[in-house]
Amino acid sequence: MLKSLKSLKFYTKYYLTNHVIAHIPIHGLRLFWYRRCMKIRIGARSQIWLGCRFFGDAIAQIEIGSDTVLGYGVTLNAAAPIRIEDHVLIAAGSMVHTADHDCQDPNFSVRTAPVTIQSQAYIASNALILKGVTLGEGAVVAAGSVVFQDVKPLAIVAGNPARAVGSRVKGNPPQPILEAPLFC
Ligand SMILES: CC(C)(COP(=O)(O)OP(=O)(O)OC[C@H]1O[C@@H](n2cnc3c(N)ncnc32)[C@H](O)[C@@H]1OP(=O)(O)O)[C@@H](O)C(=O)NCCC(=O)NCCS
């Protein structure tokens, strides 16, 4: 009985977070919910735009630094901790996954590993970052890319699987935060 009440509470919170709160066009209210009810650590001036979704048992181990933006409809699947540092931009529709299933295992077991996105990284639209990956400081992931291996600092990677296509200039000032649109 107690167990089912606990899971009702858990899934109600999920439902509210991803299907109700995520679509309320009041940024401060969403941030309040994410911080206070979901226990996500979110630094100063960071923005989480409309339609972002949070899943997984480790939601409370999601850490978002300061001056970071999660664009429209970004998904963080936190079966393991996700650390996103400062001045990061994750563009619309991108997903971070910390789990998959072992497809060779008859039990289809779940495998998890944390993801770290270091400061100044830029993940363009609809990219997929898979479990265990660390994106180095200032790394860039091109639109629609699938990243399953670590990316070196300042590297620009693209494609599926993502491969290095260039590198960023060293020593640029911190990536400026986007100006939030009215209903972000
Ligand atoms: C990451 C990005 C900014 C890189 O731009 P860039 O440094 O000017 O890179 P280039 O356009 O010179 O491309 C470099 C190489 O990567 C390849 N490439 C670029 N983007 C790619 C992508 N999304 N998928 C696969 N390959 C890609 C190019 O074909 C080129 O390959 P080549 O050298 O063999 O010709 C750009 O590719 C991108 O993804 N833009 C983001 C778009 C977006 O999401 N906008 C909205 C959110 S802000």
Ligand as a Chemical Component Dictionary entry (heavy atoms), coordinates in Angstrom:
data_LIG
# 
_chem_comp.id                   LIG 
_chem_comp.type                 NON-POLYMER 
_chem_comp.pdbx_formal_charge   0 
_chem_comp.three_letter_code    LIG 
# 
loop_
_chem_comp_atom.comp_id 
_chem_comp_atom.atom_id 
_chem_comp_atom.alt_atom_id 
_chem_comp_atom.type_symbol 
_chem_comp_atom.charge 
_chem_comp_atom.model_Cartn_x 
_chem_comp_atom.model_Cartn_y 
_chem_comp_atom.model_Cartn_z 
_chem_comp_atom.pdbx_ordinal 
LIG C1  C1  C 0 28.054 23.092 -35.435 1  
LIG C2  C2  C 0 27.968 24.141 -36.521 2  
LIG C3  C3  C 0 27.721 25.497 -35.878 3  
LIG C4  C4  C 0 29.312 24.110 -37.216 4  
LIG O1  O1  O 0 29.376 25.151 -38.119 5  
LIG P1  P1  P 0 30.767 25.495 -38.855 6  
LIG O2  O2  O 0 31.879 25.531 -37.864 7  
LIG O3  O3  O 0 30.524 26.696 -39.671 8  
LIG O4  O4  O 0 31.031 24.200 -39.727 9  
LIG P2  P2  P 0 30.934 24.004 -41.316 10 
LIG O5  O5  O 0 29.577 24.382 -41.799 11 
LIG O6  O6  O 0 32.139 24.667 -41.892 12 
LIG O7  O7  O 0 31.072 22.443 -41.445 13 
LIG C5  C5  C 0 32.272 21.757 -41.140 14 
LIG C6  C6  C 0 32.113 20.322 -41.640 15 
LIG O8  O8  O 0 31.128 19.656 -40.812 16 
LIG C7  C7  C 0 30.066 19.163 -41.617 17 
LIG N1  N1  N 0 28.806 19.416 -40.889 18 
LIG C8  C8  C 0 28.390 20.610 -40.426 19 
LIG N2  N2  N 0 27.228 20.454 -39.774 20 
LIG C9  C9  C 0 26.919 19.153 -39.838 21 
LIG C10 C10 C 0 25.840 18.404 -39.323 22 
LIG N3  N3  N 0 24.865 18.959 -38.632 23 
LIG N4  N4  N 0 25.841 17.072 -39.561 24 
LIG C11 C11 C 0 26.844 16.493 -40.251 25 
LIG N5  N5  N 0 27.903 17.168 -40.763 26 
LIG C12 C12 C 0 27.925 18.485 -40.542 27 
LIG C13 C13 C 0 30.123 19.971 -42.904 28 
LIG O9  O9  O 0 29.593 19.254 -43.974 29 
LIG C14 C14 C 0 31.610 20.212 -43.053 30 
LIG O10 O10 O 0 32.199 19.044 -43.571 31 
LIG P3  P3  P 0 33.342 19.156 -44.723 32 
LIG O11 O11 O 0 34.475 19.899 -44.050 33 
LIG O12 O12 O 0 33.654 17.743 -45.037 34 
LIG O13 O13 O 0 32.721 19.927 -45.817 35 
LIG C15 C15 C 0 26.832 23.844 -37.517 36 
LIG O14 O14 O 0 27.170 22.672 -38.228 37 
LIG C16 C16 C 0 25.505 23.585 -36.817 38 
LIG O15 O15 O 0 25.171 22.482 -36.403 39 
LIG N6  N6  N 0 24.744 24.672 -36.627 40 
LIG C17 C17 C 0 23.657 24.630 -35.705 41 
LIG C18 C18 C 0 22.319 24.837 -36.310 42 
LIG C19 C19 C 0 21.301 24.937 -35.223 43 
LIG O16 O16 O 0 21.023 23.971 -34.561 44 
LIG N7  N7  N 0 20.747 26.152 -35.028 45 
LIG C20 C20 C 0 19.725 26.417 -34.039 46 
LIG C21 C21 C 0 20.197 26.390 -32.630 47 
LIG S1  S1  S 0 21.297 27.659 -32.158 48 
# 
loop_
_chem_comp_bond.comp_id 
_chem_comp_bond.atom_id_1 
_chem_comp_bond.atom_id_2 
_chem_comp_bond.value_order 
_chem_comp_bond.pdbx_ordinal 
LIG C1  C2  SING 1  
LIG C2  C3  SING 2  
LIG C2  C4  SING 3  
LIG C2  C15 SING 4  
LIG C4  O1  SING 5  
LIG O1  P1  SING 6  
LIG P1  O2  DOUB 7  
LIG P1  O3  SING 8  
LIG P1  O4  SING 9  
LIG O4  P2  SING 10 
LIG P2  O5  DOUB 11 
LIG P2  O6  SING 12 
LIG P2  O7  SING 13 
LIG O7  C5  SING 14 
LIG C5  C6  SING 15 
LIG C6  O8  SING 16 
LIG C6  C14 SING 17 
LIG O8  C7  SING 18 
LIG C7  N1  SING 19 
LIG C7  C13 SING 20 
LIG N1  C8  SING 21 
LIG N1  C12 SING 22 
LIG C8  N2  DOUB 23 
LIG N2  C9  SING 24 
LIG C9  C10 SING 25 
LIG C9  C12 DOUB 26 
LIG C10 N3  SING 27 
LIG C10 N4  DOUB 28 
LIG N4  C11 SING 29 
LIG C11 N5  DOUB 30 
LIG N5  C12 SING 31 
LIG C13 O9  SING 32 
LIG C13 C14 SING 33 
LIG C14 O10 SING 34 
LIG O10 P3  SING 35 
LIG P3  O11 DOUB 36 
LIG P3  O12 SING 37 
LIG P3  O13 SING 38 
LIG C15 O14 SING 39 
LIG C15 C16 SING 40 
LIG C16 O15 DOUB 41 
LIG C16 N6  SING 42 
LIG N6  C17 SING 43 
LIG C17 C18 SING 44 
LIG C18 C19 SING 45 
LIG C19 O16 DOUB 46 
LIG C19 N7  SING 47 
LIG N7  C20 SING 48 
LIG C20 C21 SING 49 
LIG C21 S1  SING 50 
# 
